[in-house]
Amino acid sequence: MRARFLHLADCHLGYRQYGRNERFNDFSKAFYAVMDVAVAEKVDFVVLAGDLFQKRSIDALTLSHAMRGLEKLQKAGIPCLAVEGNHELAYFNESIGWMRFLAERDLLILLDTPFEEGKPLLEPYTKRNGAYIDVVPGLRVYGLRYYGSSTASAVANIGAALDEADSTGVEYTIFIAHTGIEGVLAGEAGGLTHRELAPLRSHVNYLALGHVHKPFDFDGWIYNPGSPETCSMTEAAWPERGYYLVDVDTSAPSPEAEGRGGGFHSAKLCANPRRDFVRLFFKVDACTSQDALYTACQEYVGREARDRAAKSRNASAPVVELRLSGVLAFDRAGLELERYQELLVEHFSPLLAFVKNATQPTEFAVAADAQLNRRELEQQIIADLLGRDARFAGQREGWTRLALSLKQMALTGAAPEAILDELANAPEIVKQKDTD
């Protein structure tokens, strides 16, 4: 059995980012571009792993754009197999969401695995409902809508049900789910672990994921294409992304994957056209004056703009952010951010330009070799602030202790009366003179 399919997710149609119509149109253009690829590549079907829309409540124009893109597939005879993501998931008290609306008009095959008393009902897709469909002879596709924190238990139950399911004649299996994988995004919790996905491993050849906008793949069977359009400035640092183009051949097992019958596929991550997001970082530490900082930053921005012009083939105006960080040697209030925004406009001719001030004044700077815990750092900052006010002269240490004590009481849920008592005793707490 041979087949070709396209896997995408997180289109977020209707997202009017920054309140700009240009960004609203960007998300639609990215979606259209991927649909055009599907038609040009003559794929057998398209897999859409959730978040077609930015939100549950959409306007007429967003719906029109979604239908226009899906009609490209419909006219070419290419079915689109989809699941609901968290952004468009219908409320429990609603009988129909917009994804179901599209399915009712035969623009989508909306898959979902229903549960009855905790047991999944693995029933074929009929009358626009069902857990799976044999979209190509020998190729079965299952779907699971977004289940949030319950996804792990849902997957475990489905895996157990697959152990008993009749898979006669099935040579290749795809499972669509809208969920992340733990550890993909540094510093962010959530997503399934590889252990929690293990119940699917012996039954599924290709796990088609969405939800996380950063592309990734694991073990030759787990794939996430990322978002076709950039949804935040953070994503500017991520690899190119857009969709997977996948060729399946059950007569030629892939040596890259182990699973039921082998991998049987080759998956190519492809980038679609999108508006450039440019993120610039500038350290202010070496600049001793406002003029010195502006001159140095001017040179840096100009250099970065020239480098981008030499490398980028994108004719659309970019979204640009300049982030200033480090220890500022002069008064922070004198930092004229408008001048730096004008630099971005001059050199990049952007759609939007942002300047973020993440600098800190000299008096709050901590020595590079200092190893302070959170409480010590808070104590130092509060003491520095109090030292600027003559009213606290000679009693800075006592007031610092009081501030930290009140904070701790509030965080631990102390009664308001106890906090008031602490304040009433403030003269006793702060009467001790500073020792420095």
Buried (B, 14 or more C-beta within 10 A) or exposed (E): BBBBBBBBBBBBBBBBBEEEEBBBBBBBBBBBBBBEBBBEBEBBBBBBBBBBBBBBEBEEBBBEBBBEBBEBBBEEEBBBBBBBBBBBBBEEEEEEBBBBBBBEEEBBBBBBBEBEEEEBEBEEBEEEBBBBBEBBEBBBBBBBBBBEEEBBEBBBBBBEBBEEBEEEEBBBBBBBBBBBBBEBBEEEEBBBEEEBBEBBBEBBBBBBBBBBBBBBBBBBBBBBBBBBBBBEBEBBEBEEBBBBBBBBBBEBBBEEBBBBBBBBBBBEBBBBBBBBBBBBBBBBEEBEEBEBBBEBBBEBBEEBBEEBEEEEEEEBBBBBBBBBBBBBBBEEEEBEEEBBBEBBEEBBEBBBBBBBBEBBBEEBBBEEEEEEEEEEEBBBBBBBBBBEEEEBEEBBBBBBBBBBBBEEBEEEEBEEEEBEEBEEEBEEBBEEEBEE
